[in-house]
Amino acid sequence: MAADPNQKKGSISFLCPVVSPFTAYSSRGSRFAVVVNFQSVANAPKLRQSKFKIGGNEKFAKVIEFLRRQIHQDTVFLYVNSAFSPNPDELIIDLYNNFGIDGQLVVNYASSLAWG
């Protein structure tokens, strides 16, 4: 994967259509990218582009911060597969390996508490 010189190290990048999903099986996520598919829930604003890729060795906190900037809100609630809210210290690769579906990690987000 070629590095984009305009992109900050460890930042999330756009996927211009996803041609083939990235497969990530490394236990520590080194040099693997994971496709994250953001899906809005309830009153949350929708993103123009819902699929992004992030390094597998990044923590979920990076996804939270990225989404906050994208939707211009300080409070955002994120859930994996509409089921649970991961700990911000979880590695993306671990979430993908355990909960990834069809080559991507589905992350639902809301502006208010959606699931308890």
Secondary structure as a PSIPRED ss2 file (coil, helix, strand):
# PSIPRED VFORMAT (PSIPRED V4.0)

   1 M C   1.000  0.000  0.000
   2 A C   1.000  0.000  0.000
   3 A C   1.000  0.000  0.000
   4 D C   1.000  0.000  0.000
   5 P C   1.000  0.000  0.000
   6 N C   1.000  0.000  0.000
   7 Q C   1.000  0.000  0.000
   8 K C   1.000  0.000  0.000
   9 K C   1.000  0.000  0.000
  10 G C   1.000  0.000  0.000
  11 S C   1.000  0.000  0.000
  12 I C   1.000  0.000  0.000
  13 S E   0.000  0.000  1.000
  14 F E   0.000  0.000  1.000
  15 L C   1.000  0.000  0.000
  16 C C   1.000  0.000  0.000
  17 P C   1.000  0.000  0.000
  18 V C   1.000  0.000  0.000
  19 V C   1.000  0.000  0.000
  20 S C   1.000  0.000  0.000
  21 P C   1.000  0.000  0.000
  22 F C   1.000  0.000  0.000
  23 T C   1.000  0.000  0.000
  24 A C   1.000  0.000  0.000
  25 Y C   1.000  0.000  0.000
  26 S C   1.000  0.000  0.000
  27 S C   1.000  0.000  0.000
  28 R C   1.000  0.000  0.000
  29 G C   1.000  0.000  0.000
  30 S C   1.000  0.000  0.000
  31 R C   1.000  0.000  0.000
  32 F C   1.000  0.000  0.000
  33 A E   0.000  0.000  1.000
  34 V E   0.000  0.000  1.000
  35 V E   0.000  0.000  1.000
  36 V E   0.000  0.000  1.000
  37 N E   0.000  0.000  1.000
  38 F E   0.000  0.000  1.000
  39 Q E   0.000  0.000  1.000
  40 S E   0.000  0.000  1.000
  41 V C   1.000  0.000  0.000
  42 A C   1.000  0.000  0.000
  43 N C   1.000  0.000  0.000
  44 A C   1.000  0.000  0.000
  45 P C   1.000  0.000  0.000
  46 K C   1.000  0.000  0.000
  47 L C   1.000  0.000  0.000
  48 R C   1.000  0.000  0.000
  49 Q C   1.000  0.000  0.000
  50 S C   1.000  0.000  0.000
  51 K E   0.000  0.000  1.000
  52 F E   0.000  0.000  1.000
  53 K E   0.000  0.000  1.000
  54 I E   0.000  0.000  1.000
  55 G E   0.000  0.000  1.000
  56 G C   1.000  0.000  0.000
  57 N C   1.000  0.000  0.000
  58 E C   1.000  0.000  0.000
  59 K E   0.000  0.000  1.000
  60 F H   0.000  1.000  0.000
  61 A H   0.000  1.000  0.000
  62 K H   0.000  1.000  0.000
  63 V H   0.000  1.000  0.000
  64 I H   0.000  1.000  0.000
  65 E H   0.000  1.000  0.000
  66 F H   0.000  1.000  0.000
  67 L H   0.000  1.000  0.000
  68 R H   0.000  1.000  0.000
  69 R H   0.000  1.000  0.000
  70 Q H   0.000  1.000  0.000
  71 I H   0.000  1.000  0.000
  72 H C   1.000  0.000  0.000
  73 Q C   1.000  0.000  0.000
  74 D C   1.000  0.000  0.000
  75 T C   1.000  0.000  0.000
  76 V C   1.000  0.000  0.000
  77 F E   0.000  0.000  1.000
  78 L E   0.000  0.000  1.000
  79 Y E   0.000  0.000  1.000
  80 V E   0.000  0.000  1.000
  81 N C   1.000  0.000  0.000
  82 S C   1.000  0.000  0.000
  83 A C   1.000  0.000  0.000
  84 F E   0.000  0.000  1.000
  85 S C   1.000  0.000  0.000
  86 P C   1.000  0.000  0.000
  87 N C   1.000  0.000  0.000
  88 P C   1.000  0.000  0.000
  89 D C   1.000  0.000  0.000
  90 E C   1.000  0.000  0.000
  91 L E   0.000  0.000  1.000
  92 I H   0.000  1.000  0.000
  93 I H   0.000  1.000  0.000
  94 D H   0.000  1.000  0.000
  95 L H   0.000  1.000  0.000
  96 Y H   0.000  1.000  0.000
  97 N H   0.000  1.000  0.000
  98 N H   0.000  1.000  0.000
  99 F H   0.000  1.000  0.000
 100 G C   1.000  0.000  0.000
 101 I E   0.000  0.000  1.000
 102 D C   1.000  0.000  0.000
 103 G C   1.000  0.000  0.000
 104 Q E   0.000  0.000  1.000
 105 L E   0.000  0.000  1.000
 106 V E   0.000  0.000  1.000
 107 V E   0.000  0.000  1.000
 108 N E   0.000  0.000  1.000
 109 Y E   0.000  0.000  1.000
 110 A E   0.000  0.000  1.000
 111 S C   1.000  0.000  0.000
 112 S C   1.000  0.000  0.000
 113 L C   1.000  0.000  0.000
 114 A C   1.000  0.000  0.000
 115 W C   1.000  0.000  0.000
 116 G C   1.000  0.000  0.000
